[in-house]
Amino acid sequence: MGSDEYNVYKDGDSWVGKRQDGQRATVRNDTQQGAYDALRDRLAAGQGGEISVHGTNGQVRYKNTIDPKPDPRSSKG
């Protein structure tokens, strides 16, 4: 598992988004959608990655690959 893989899952009373090999949550929110949106925005602004969203039972509900932000130095002009 690489460092570009993240999970969104229930942790106590909140939902967290955490890197697969991370020690701490990258994002924390009251709702699953809120945690997913915050994590997606962070990944889209950076290097991108893959998000696995888990239900309350721990099963993966769906996965989504987030493309990295385009490098402005690689554009012509």
N, C-alpha and C positions, 0 to 999 in steps of 0.2 A: 504494500500500500504506500502510495507516494504522498508527499506533503500537499499535493493539490487536490486531495480528496477530503471532503467535508461531510459531516452528518448533522441533521437536524433531528432532535429527539426530546422527549419529555424528561425533565430533571426536577423532581419535586413539584412545586406549583408553577414552574415556568418552562418554557421551551428554549433550548440552547442550540446554537450552531457552533460546531467544534471541528477543528482539523483532525483528521484520522489519527495522526500520531501526536496530537497536541495534549498538553497538560491542562490548559484552561480553556474555557469557552471563548470563542471569538465574538459571539453576539448572544444576547439573552433577551427574551421578550415574553409577554403574557400569553401570546397566541402562537400557534404553529406557523400561520401565515406571516405574522410579523417577524418571527425569527428567520424564516426563509427569505422574505423580502430584504431584510437587513443584510443577511449573508450574501445573497445574490448581488446586491448593490456593491458590497465591498469587493467581491471577486471580480465583478465587471469593471470596476475602477482600477484593478490591479492586474495580476497575471492570469486571471481566470481560474477554472477548476471544475470539479464535479461535485454536485450536491446529492446525497442520498437522504430522502425524507422518510423518517420512520414514524409509524403510528404508535399509539399508546401501548400496543402489545409488543412493540419492538421490531415488528416486521417492516421491511422496506416497502413503502407505498409507491414511490416513484423516484427516478433519478433524472437529473438535469445537468447538462454540460453548459457551463458559462464561458463564453469566449472572452479572451483578454481584451482590454482596451487597446485600440490601434495605436501604434507608436507614431507620434507626429513627425519624428525625424525620418521615417521611412517614406513619407509622402513627398511628391514632387512639388516644387514651388517655393 
